[in-house]
Amino acid sequence: MTPRRTYLIGRARPNAIVGKNRETGEIALIIVGAFLGMMSGLLVPVLSLRIVCLVGFPMLALAVVYVPYKGRTFYKWFEINRTFKRSLRRGTAYRSGAMEAGVSADGREVEIGPPPGIGRISWLAAPFGPDEIAVLLHADRRTVTAAIEIEGP
């Protein structure tokens, strides 16, 4: 018998070095901005330009990660635009394989991959009281999303 999985449903717990749940790339961008600011403080000879660079690089990195723009941050938009441009370069539109997937000969459903830009995901069923809930694991972001089915009377 496999051990029972338990999931904590509620507010996300902060687990990042900088701020709330940040991706590795966001943290790396903040660190690179701080590094460039410190190095420009050491290497730039003109005092006025040194102060601008010393403050500017870290502020720019923090703005890219934290300041919202059209509902997302610039960092998130960069990944969305990169994926979209890559799909345009290939010349093919995304088409889900769900229509032709069907069922295999032994009765199992054929697995359909996620659309581009979503990343690696997997579905699990977890016991939740007398019923089960669907749990979506995002392998790239290391996050969990739970979907509870609510039935009417």
N, C-alpha and C positions, 0 to 999 in steps of 0.2 A: 504494500500500500504506500502510495506517495504521500509525503507530508502536505498538510493543508496550507495553501498560500493565504496570507493575510495582507490586505492593502489598507492603508490609512487614507480615508477619503476626507478631504478638508482642505485647509489652506496649505499652499506650498511652503516648505521650510527653506529658508535661505541656506545655500550650501556652497556659494562661490566666494572667491577671495575678495572680489570687488562687487559690492551691491548684491541685489537679489539674484536669482538663478540666471546667470549669464553663460553664454556659450563660450567655448574655449577661444574661438576666434575673436570674440569681443574683448575678452580679458587680454589676449595677446596684442590687440590693437591699442588698448590703453597703455600697456607696458611699453610698446614701441614708441608711442607718443611721448611718454615720460622720458624714455631713453634719448630720443631725438632732442627734447627740450634740454636735458642735462648736458648732452654733448655740444649743443649749440652754445650753451652757457660757457663752456670751456674753450671752444674753438673759434667763436666769432669775435673778431678784434674790436669792432665798433660797439660802444656801450649801448646806444639806443637800439641798434639792430639786435644785440645780444638779449636785451630785456624783452623785445617783441618775440623773438624766437623761443626764449626760455618759458614764456607764458603761453605763446601761441600754439606750439605743437601739442602740449598736453590738453589745452582747451579744445583744439580741433579734434583730437582723438576722443575726448569725452563727449563732444557734441555729436560726433558720428554715431556713437554707441547709445547715448541717452536721449537726445532731442528728437521728439516725434515730428514726422513729416508725412502728411497724408495718411495718418493712422498707424504708421510704422516708423521705425528709425531708418536712417540712411544705410546702416549696416544690413538690415533686413531687405531693403529695396535693392541693394547691390546684388544679393544672391538671387532675388526674384528676377531682376533684369538679366542677369547672366544666364540663368536657366532658360528664360524666354528667348533671348537672342541665339542661344545654342540650338533651340528647337527650330527657330526660323532658318538658321544656317543649313540645317539638315534638309529643309524643304518639305518636311512631312508634318502634318498636323497630328496631335495626339488623338489616338482612337483607342478606346478601352477594348480589351479583349473579352469582356464579359458576355457580349452577344454570341460569340462563337465558342465559348469555353465549354459549356455543357457539363456532362458527368462522364467519368471514365468508365471502363467496362466493368470494374468491380464495384461500382456504386459510389465511389468517392467523388467529391466535387473537385474540379480542376482549379488550382490556385491561380489567381490573377494578381499580377504585380501592381504596385502603386504607380500613379502617374509621375512624370518627371518633376523633380523639385521637392518631392515629399520626403524622400529618404527611406531608410529601411524601417519597416513597421511589422509588427506581428500581433495577432489577436489571441487573447486567452479568455477562458471562462473562469470566473472566480465565484465561489459560494458567497452569497450575501443573504443571510437569514435563511428562509425556506427556499429562496429562489437563487438564481445566478445572475451575475452582471457580466457584461462584456468589458474587457480591459484591453486597451490599445497601448502597446509598448512601442515607443519611438526609440530605436536603437541609437540613432545618430545624436539626438538631443538628450538621451538618457532621462526621458520623462515618461509618465504614465497618465493615461486618460481613461476614466471609467465612465461607462454609459449604463444607466439604470433604466430598465424597461418598466414603465408604469402602466398597469392595466386598469381599466375602468371597472365599475361595479357590475 
